[in-house]
Amino acid sequence: MTVIDSLIPEYGGNLFNLEECQEKIRINYSDIRDPYSLRPLIKDVDVLFSLAGQTSHMDSMADPYTDANINCTAQLNLLETCRSVNPEIRIVFASTRQIYGRPRYLPVDEHHPIAPVDINGIHKYAAEQYYSLYSQVYGIQACILRLTNTIGPRMRIKDARQTFVGVWIRQLMEGAPIDVWGGDQLRDFNDVEDVVDAMLIAALSASVQAKVFNLGSTRRVSLRELAEMMIALHGSGELEIREFPGDRRRIDIGDYYSSHNQFSSLTGWSPRITLEETLERTISFYQRHYLHYL
């Protein structure tokens, strides 16, 4: 197995994440925007999990050109390279719930209108269209999974570029209050292990190729409830409800939770790890390994 990562500080991975399995994988420090480095890495590969991207909504608004370069141009380069050297490859592309924007109904299914509220959502949807087109025109087998809030051990906690839950974990570890903006918004969460299972199923199932699916959970909690759960599991801490900053309020989507019925009906996948189990395991992980993620 080969892992490709540019390790750009703002968007890259953490090598400590791979410490337990480093003898079983090969790490190549490459940028998927570079077609020359990709060609030998993709040739003769059976399955590609396309997870690279710029995930920060605020960064996308502050620097839309970089977001377009990473979330659009890079994906197009990846597909062109596959078309050139490995058209038989099977791809699982990680998209996002953000493409739907503010829900018009709940739970959000795959028929919901696409109406992104930020640059990141627009570019991720554009990337989806590249994958769909290359599936239809060139026969590249690509399944698109629209992820909701994916959380668990090894997520980024130094800032909110991956998920606000990471920042909350850091605040817990540092003994600072958890900052909750708003508090009443409903969300659903997937454990990272459940998402990995879904991706493996998508890679191996012929019935999902050239299709788009939501992931998600039947468990919905408010942000206030989530913070209270984390504090209880940690054994200490407090939360502070704050007003949304103006720049974030403009791109907030309010309540959101997904329907994963379509993917589940085709594959049998469903989330198996409870939110409490995820939070307990995550907090325990950072209590032991906090310094590796600052």
C-alpha positions in Angstrom: 0.0 0.0 0.0 1.3 3.5 -0.9 0.3 6.7 0.9 0.8 9.9 -1.1 0.9 13.2 0.8 2.4 16.6 0.2 2.6 17.3 4.0 1.8 21.0 3.3 1.6 22.3 6.9 -1.9 23.9 6.6 -3.4 20.8 4.8 -1.0 17.9 5.1 -1.1 14.8 7.3 0.7 13.8 10.4 3.4 11.1 10.1 2.6 9.9 13.7 -0.7 8.7 12.3 1.1 6.0 10.4 3.6 5.0 13.1 1.8 1.8 14.0 1.7 0.5 10.4 4.8 2.1 8.9 6.4 -1.3 8.1 3.3 -2.2 6.0 3.1 0.9 3.8 5.2 3.0 1.6 5.0 6.8 2.0 5.7 9.0 -1.0 6.0 12.7 -0.4 4.3 14.0 -3.5 1.7 16.7 -4.5 -1.1 15.4 -6.7 -1.0 18.6 -8.6 2.3 17.3 -10.1 1.5 14.9 -13.0 5.1 13.8 -13.3 5.3 12.4 -9.8 1.9 10.8 -10.0 2.4 8.7 -13.2 4.7 6.0 -11.8 2.7 5.9 -8.5 -0.7 5.3 -10.2 0.4 2.9 -12.9 -0.7 -0.7 -12.1 -2.7 0.3 -9.0 -6.0 -1.4 -8.6 -7.7 1.0 -6.1 -7.2 4.7 -5.4 -8.7 6.4 -2.4 -8.8 10.1 -3.3 -8.7 11.9 0.0 -6.4 14.8 -0.6 -8.0 18.2 -0.4 -8.3 21.6 1.3 -11.0 21.2 3.9 -11.3 24.5 5.7 -14.3 26.5 4.8 -12.9 29.7 6.1 -9.6 29.2 4.2 -11.6 28.7 1.0 -13.3 32.1 1.5 -10.0 33.9 2.4 -8.0 32.3 -0.4 -10.3 30.9 -3.1 -7.6 30.4 -5.7 -5.6 28.0 -3.5 -8.8 26.1 -2.8 -9.6 25.8 -6.5 -6.0 24.7 -7.2 -6.2 21.9 -4.6 -9.8 20.9 -4.8 -10.4 21.2 -8.5 -7.2 21.4 -10.6 -5.5 18.7 -8.5 -8.5 16.3 -8.9 -8.6 17.0 -12.6 -4.8 16.3 -12.8 -5.4 13.0 -10.9 -8.1 11.9 -13.3 -6.1 12.8 -16.4 -3.2 10.8 -15.1 -5.4 7.8 -14.4 -6.9 8.1 -17.9 -3.4 8.2 -19.4 -1.6 5.4 -17.5 -4.3 3.4 -15.7 -7.9 3.7 -17.1 -8.9 0.5 -15.3 -8.3 1.9 -11.9 -11.2 2.0 -9.4 -11.5 5.3 -7.3 -13.3 6.3 -4.2 -13.5 10.1 -3.9 -14.2 11.7 -0.5 -16.6 14.6 -1.0 -18.6 16.6 1.6 -22.0 17.4 2.9 -21.1 21.1 2.4 -22.2 20.9 -1.2 -25.8 20.9 -0.1 -25.6 24.2 1.7 -28.5 25.1 4.1 -30.9 22.1 4.2 -34.3 22.6 2.7 -35.5 19.4 4.4 -34.0 16.8 6.8 -32.5 14.3 6.7 -30.7 15.4 3.5 -30.7 12.7 0.8 -28.9 12.6 -2.5 -31.8 14.2 -4.3 -31.5 17.4 -2.2 -30.7 20.5 -4.3 -27.0 21.5 -4.5 -26.6 25.0 -3.1 -23.1 25.5 -1.5 -22.7 28.5 0.9 -19.0 28.7 0.6 -16.1 28.4 -2.0 -15.1 25.0 -0.6 -18.5 23.5 -1.3 -18.5 24.9 -4.9 -15.1 23.4 -5.6 -15.9 20.0 -4.1 -19.0 19.8 -6.2 -17.0 20.8 -9.3 -14.6 17.9 -8.4 -17.5 15.5 -8.1 -18.5 16.5 -11.7 -15.1 15.7 -12.9 -15.3 12.2 -11.4 -18.8 11.6 -12.8 -17.8 12.8 -16.3 -14.6 10.6 -16.4 -16.8 7.7 -15.3 -19.3 8.3 -18.0 -17.0 9.2 -20.9 -13.8 7.3 -20.1 -15.1 4.4 -18.1 -13.0 5.1 -15.0 -14.8 3.5 -12.1 -15.4 6.1 -9.5 -17.6 6.1 -6.5 -18.3 9.4 -4.7 -19.0 9.4 -0.9 -20.3 12.6 0.6 -19.0 12.6 4.1 -20.6 14.3 7.1 -18.7 15.1 10.3 -16.0 12.4 10.5 -14.3 12.3 13.8 -12.0 10.0 15.8 -8.4 9.5 16.9 -5.7 11.1 14.8 -7.8 14.0 13.5 -6.2 17.4 13.3 -6.6 19.3 16.6 -4.3 22.3 16.2 -7.0 24.3 14.4 -10.4 23.9 12.9 -9.2 23.1 9.3 -10.6 19.6 9.5 -13.3 19.7 12.1 -14.4 21.9 15.0 -14.4 18.8 17.2 -10.6 18.7 16.9 -10.4 22.2 18.4 -12.8 21.2 21.2 -10.5 18.3 22.0 -7.6 20.6 22.2 -9.5 22.9 24.5 -10.4 20.0 26.8 -6.8 18.9 26.9 -5.6 22.4 27.8 -8.2 22.9 30.5 -9.8 25.7 28.5 -13.6 26.2 28.1 -15.1 24.6 24.9 -16.2 27.5 22.7 -19.7 26.6 21.3 -21.0 29.0 18.7 -24.8 29.0 18.7 -25.3 25.6 20.4 -28.7 24.4 19.2 -27.6 23.3 15.7 -28.2 19.6 15.1 -25.4 17.5 13.5 -24.7 13.8 12.8 -21.3 12.3 13.2 -19.4 9.3 11.8 -16.6 7.5 13.5 -13.5 7.4 11.2 -13.4 3.6 11.4 -17.0 3.4 10.0 -16.0 5.7 7.2 -13.0 3.6 6.4 -15.3 0.6 6.3 -17.6 2.4 3.9 -14.7 3.3 1.6 -13.4 -0.2 1.5 -16.9 -1.5 0.6 -17.2 1.2 -2.1 -13.9 0.1 -3.6 -15.0 -3.5 -3.8 -18.6 -3.2 -4.8 -19.5 -3.0 -8.5 -23.0 -1.8 -7.7 -21.8 1.6 -6.5 -19.5 2.6 -9.3 -20.2 5.9 -11.1 -22.6 6.8 -8.3 -22.9 9.3 -5.5 -23.8 8.5 -1.9 -24.2 10.2 1.4 -22.8 8.8 4.6 -24.2 9.8 7.9 -25.8 8.6 11.1 -29.3 8.1 12.6 -28.0 9.7 15.8 -28.4 13.5 15.9 -27.2 15.8 18.7 -27.0 19.5 19.2 -23.6 21.1 19.5 -24.4 21.9 23.1 -25.2 18.3 23.8 -22.0 17.2 22.0 -19.8 19.5 24.2 -21.6 18.3 27.3 -20.9 14.7 26.4 -17.2 15.4 25.8 -16.9 17.2 29.1 -18.6 14.3 31.0 -16.4 11.7 29.3 -13.2 13.7 30.1 -14.3 14.1 33.7 -13.8 17.9 33.8 -14.2 21.0 31.7 -16.8 23.6 30.9 -18.4 25.1 27.8 -19.1 28.7 26.8 -21.9 29.5 24.4 -20.8 32.3 22.1 -22.4 34.3 19.3 -21.3 33.5 15.8 -18.6 35.8 14.4 -20.0 37.6 11.4 -17.8 36.0 8.8 -18.7 32.5 10.0 -22.4 33.2 10.4 -22.6 34.0 6.7 -21.6 30.5 5.8 -23.2 28.6 8.6 -25.7 25.9 7.4 -27.9 25.6 10.6 -29.2 22.1 11.3 -27.8 19.3 9.2 -28.0 15.5 9.2 -27.8 13.0 6.3 -29.7 10.0 5.1 -27.4 7.1 4.3 -30.2 4.8 3.2 -29.2 4.7 -0.4 -25.7 3.5 0.3 -26.9 1.1 3.0 -29.5 -0.5 0.8 -27.0 -1.3 -1.9 -24.1 -2.4 0.3 -25.4 -3.3 3.7 -23.1 -0.7 5.4 -24.4 1.1 8.5 -22.6 2.9 11.3 -21.6 0.4 14.0 -19.7 2.7 16.5 -21.8 4.8 18.8 -21.1 8.5 19.3 -20.2 7.9 23.0 -17.7 5.1 22.0 -16.1 7.4 19.4 -15.7 10.3 21.8 -14.4 8.1 24.6 -11.8 6.5 22.4 -10.8 9.9 20.9 -10.4 11.6 24.2 -8.4 8.7 25.5 -6.1 8.8 22.4 -5.3 12.5 22.8 -4.7 12.1 26.6 -1.9 9.7 25.6 -0.6 11.3 22.4 -1.6 15.0 22.6 1.9 16.4 22.1 2.2 14.7 18.6 -0.7 16.8 17.3 0.2 20.4 18.3 
